């Protein structure tokens, strides 16, 4: 089964029952991103690694439901950790697949460029910062361009083990996976080569769509009573 409930920001459009998350289909064929990402890498990454996050998320949700029903919270720390890890992996991978395309236009959309100008002083400064952040992620993780509704602008984040080093309230709109399974078969230890090649696959139309959706989020660090 596939998961068609993921909305523009990577969040679900409607309630998903506990333990019933599904692997979303790729929006292109397995060989569509060659030669930059091989069919073998994409099959392993999507069909095995992403699937393992979906399965881990479902298991964690069901285990937490069992704990509530039994009142036995002896393993609560473990299952909360598992929930955070696998849910983050599922959401970020679901975004990752959609912000790549074999027919990239190569340039950000008008609103994306305007927001990059405001936050980073232009597309090139952003691209350089994002690239270096991705290359220098310690061990495994992600580089993320996110919209932060609390102060109304874009920001770059890095995540090690993808449930860490976040900024609460930020909404990912562009992500690159730098776990080794994302590139090792094609680039071995040359992560920098992978990141720099990846830019030519970015689906800027999807990024623009995600940005507009994220900008509609009404999130503030102020009291709701003050709004």
C-alpha positions in Angstrom: 0.0 0.0 0.0 1.1 3.6 -0.6 0.6 6.7 1.4 -1.2 9.4 -0.6 -2.2 11.5 2.5 1.0 13.5 2.7 0.2 17.2 2.0 2.3 20.0 0.5 4.4 20.5 3.6 5.0 16.8 4.3 2.2 16.7 6.9 -0.9 14.6 6.6 -4.1 16.1 5.2 -6.3 14.0 7.4 -6.1 11.7 10.4 -4.1 8.5 9.8 -5.0 5.7 12.3 -2.3 4.7 14.7 0.1 2.2 13.1 -1.3 2.6 9.6 1.4 4.7 7.8 2.4 3.5 4.4 5.4 3.9 2.1 4.6 6.7 -0.5 5.3 5.9 -4.1 8.1 7.7 -6.0 6.9 10.4 -8.3 9.2 9.0 -11.1 10.7 5.7 -12.2 13.6 4.2 -10.4 16.1 5.0 -13.2 14.8 8.5 -13.8 17.5 10.3 -11.8 20.4 8.5 -13.5 23.3 9.0 -13.8 23.4 11.3 -10.7 21.5 8.7 -8.6 21.5 5.2 -9.8 18.5 2.9 -10.0 20.1 0.5 -7.6 20.7 3.3 -5.0 17.1 4.6 -5.4 15.6 1.1 -5.0 17.5 0.3 -1.9 17.0 3.8 -0.4 13.2 3.9 -1.1 12.2 0.3 -0.9 14.3 -0.7 2.1 15.5 2.3 4.1 12.4 4.4 3.8 10.2 1.4 4.3 12.0 0.6 7.6 11.1 4.0 8.9 7.5 3.5 8.1 7.5 0.1 9.8 9.4 1.5 12.8 6.9 4.3 13.1 3.9 2.0 13.0 5.5 -0.3 15.6 6.3 2.6 17.9 2.7 4.0 17.7 1.2 0.6 18.5 3.6 0.0 21.4 2.7 3.4 22.9 -1.0 2.6 22.4 -0.5 -0.7 24.3 1.3 1.2 27.1 -1.7 3.5 27.5 -4.1 0.6 27.5 -2.2 -1.4 30.0 -0.9 1.5 32.1 2.6 0.0 31.9 5.1 2.7 31.0 8.3 0.9 31.8 9.6 1.2 28.2 8.2 4.7 27.5 11.6 6.3 27.0 12.5 3.7 24.4 9.3 3.9 22.4 9.1 7.7 22.5 12.7 7.7 21.1 11.7 5.2 18.4 8.6 7.3 17.5 10.7 10.5 17.1 13.4 8.7 15.0 11.1 6.8 12.6 8.5 9.6 12.2 11.2 12.1 11.3 12.7 9.6 8.8 9.4 9.0 7.2 8.5 12.7 6.9 11.9 13.9 5.6 12.1 11.0 3.1 8.6 11.7 1.8 9.7 15.3 1.2 13.0 14.3 -0.3 11.5 12.2 -3.1 9.1 15.0 -4.2 11.7 17.8 -4.3 13.8 15.9 -6.9 12.9 15.6 -10.6 14.7 14.4 -13.7 13.6 17.6 -15.5 14.7 20.4 -13.1 14.3 24.0 -14.3 17.4 24.8 -12.3 16.2 28.0 -10.8 14.0 28.8 -7.8 10.5 30.2 -8.3 9.7 33.9 -7.9 8.6 33.7 -4.2 11.3 31.3 -3.2 13.9 33.6 -4.7 12.3 36.6 -3.0 12.4 34.8 0.4 16.0 33.6 -0.2 17.0 37.2 -0.9 15.5 38.4 2.3 16.9 35.6 4.5 20.3 35.0 2.9 21.1 37.9 0.6 20.4 35.9 -2.5 20.3 32.5 -4.0 24.1 32.0 -4.4 24.8 32.8 -0.7 22.0 30.4 0.3 23.3 27.7 -2.0 26.8 27.9 -0.7 25.7 27.9 2.9 23.3 25.0 2.4 25.9 23.0 0.4 28.6 23.4 3.1 26.1 22.6 5.8 25.2 19.3 4.1 28.8 18.4 3.5 29.7 19.0 7.1 26.9 17.2 8.8 28.6 15.1 11.4 28.2 11.3 10.6 24.7 10.9 9.1 21.8 13.3 8.7 20.2 16.0 6.6 20.5 19.6 5.5 17.1 21.4 5.5 15.8 24.6 4.2 12.8 25.4 6.4 10.2 28.2 6.8 9.9 29.4 10.4 6.4 30.9 10.8 7.4 32.3 14.3 9.6 35.0 12.6 8.4 34.8 9.1 11.5 33.8 7.2 13.5 30.9 5.8 16.4 29.3 7.7 18.8 26.4 7.1 19.0 23.6 9.6 21.1 20.4 9.9 20.0 17.3 11.6 22.1 14.4 12.8 20.0 11.2 13.1 17.2 13.5 11.8 15.3 13.7 15.1 18.0 16.0 16.6 19.1 19.6 16.1 15.7 20.9 14.9 14.1 24.3 15.6 10.5 23.9 16.9 7.8 25.1 14.5 10.1 25.1 11.4 8.5 23.6 8.3 10.9 21.8 5.9 10.5 22.8 2.3 13.8 21.5 0.8 15.9 18.7 2.2 18.9 16.7 1.1 19.7 13.3 2.6 23.4 12.8 3.5 23.1 9.5 5.2 25.5 7.2 3.4 22.8 5.0 2.0 21.7 8.0 -0.1 24.9 8.2 -2.1 27.6 5.6 -1.1 27.0 3.1 -4.0 27.4 6.0 -6.5 29.9 8.3 -4.8 31.6 6.2 -2.1 33.0 8.6 0.4 32.7 11.6 -1.8 29.7 13.3 -0.1 30.7 16.7 -1.4 30.4 15.4 -5.0 26.9 14.0 -4.3 25.6 17.2 -2.7 26.9 19.4 -5.6 25.5 17.1 -8.2 22.1 16.9 -6.4 21.4 20.6 -7.1 20.6 19.8 -10.7 17.8 17.5 -9.6 16.0 20.0 -7.4 12.3 20.4 -8.3 11.9 24.1 -7.7 8.3 24.1 -8.6 7.6 21.7 -5.7 9.8 23.8 -3.4 7.7 26.9 -4.4 4.5 25.0 -3.7 5.8 23.9 -0.3 6.9 27.4 0.5 3.5 28.9 -0.2 1.8 26.1 1.9 4.2 26.7 4.8 3.8 30.5 4.7 0.1 30.0 5.3 0.8 28.3 8.7 -0.2 30.6 11.6 2.4 29.8 14.2 3.7 32.2 16.8 5.8 32.1 19.9 3.5 34.8 21.4 0.5 33.9 23.5 -2.6 33.0 21.4 -4.5 35.5 23.5 -2.3 38.3 22.2 -3.0 37.5 18.6 
